[in-house]
Amino acid sequence: IPALKAIIAKLKATGGTCHMMGLLSPGGVHSHQDHMVALAKVLSAAGISVAIHAFLDGRDVPPSSAKGFVEKFEQDIAPLGRVSIATVSGRYYAMDRDTRWDRVSKAYTAMVDGSGPRGATALEAITASYAENITDEFVLPTIIDGFEGMKDGDGLLMANFRADRAREILTALVDPAFDGFVRDRKVDFCCRLGMSEYSAALSGFMDVMFPSDELEDTLGEVVSRNGLRQLRIAETEKYAHVTFFFNGGSESIYDGESRILVPSPDVATYDLKPEMSAPEVTDKLVAAIGSREYDLIVVNFANPDMVGHTGVLSAAKIAVETVDNSLGRLEAALKKVGGVMLVTADHGNIEVMKDPKSGQPHTAHTTNLVPFILVNGEVASLEVGQKFALSNGCLADVAPTILTLMGLEQPPAMTGHSLLTLAQAGEDRATA
């Protein structure tokens, strides 16, 4: 990989350490610890010292599983030499995406200054946290004995491949104009490298191992090209999903695309406010529907995922009730204007709140089939007395189905197909 060879050359020239950070987990959602092992092998073989800043998971994997993952990781790096874990930090601190800079600053201070709680080993730090009933996600940024902080001439390597939860900590580390919190010290890195492109702003400061593919003919692009108006709306926790991710990993805004961001509640964890900002999002949605200004509205209700990640069943019930109430309000608003609604998800979570094997709270995503529900199907039919329903399919079929409802032609780049069918009695949903 040319970009990796380049940072090796720069680190050899400065004699600096490569600080590799990332989610040390086999979850595969933001990263994979096997990638971190592979990168460490390449760097170590080139004579580069590697300090690992391990972000602990507990969301995409069981909440108290980091100890086993760290044990496996340490076994994998033991033969390498020059590679050691320098800090451990729960992702709550190191991978925030809601501008909770008080959290991010703790991870920053531990990594940059080597300042904060200390542990003799990574495993000892995790074990001590478990003794205090602190699960992986919430482990305080902890410095492992022997690490004294970053220094000028060192290199930075981010092993996460997903963008949204890598941006804040990277911005604090590499952006000279960052002002989210006061940095007592800034590191003059000789090189900065990421697994992928995290944002247009960060690309100005970092090299990339695997540049993003440019996706063409996304749903939003097709809608825009046809001169139609669209709205993207979500609270902070899911805003990137209806904008950056929904636009194929692009930060550009299409012609005719409007956006509404509703702040997520300022709480430590969302089981403390499982309603989140769904009522406020719904208020704005009802107004947008009533305005008849938009041909397509895309919304993401954060509750089922974010509250599902807490593993707290009582809060999950409130979260589901809240979203159910919001969907009822949207259905009523759509009926007034002759609109149609599709309800779906791209993964499961809140439907499993307890691990059937371990009995622990279940905090991770699931691969269960998700619903695909058509509301007001009779409105979409051109013939009186007919009603559309949906056949079963996959996520690739969602965009073609929407285009069919909007009367737009499906581009060749979309390989799925419309799931619209004429309904039988009582039929209005499918699985995807």
Helices and strands as residue ranges (DSSP letters): H 2-14, E 18-23, H 33-45, E 50-56, H 66-77, E 83-90, H 91-94, H 101-113, E 118-119, H 122-131, G 136-138, E 142-144, E 155-158, H 167-174, E 191-194, H 200-203, E 207-208, H 219-225, E 230-235, H 236-240, I 241-245, E 257-262, G 270-272, H 278-291, E 296-300, H 303-306, G 308-310, H 313-337, E 341-343, E 371-375, H 377-380, E 388-390, G 395-397, H 398-406, E 420-422, E 429-431
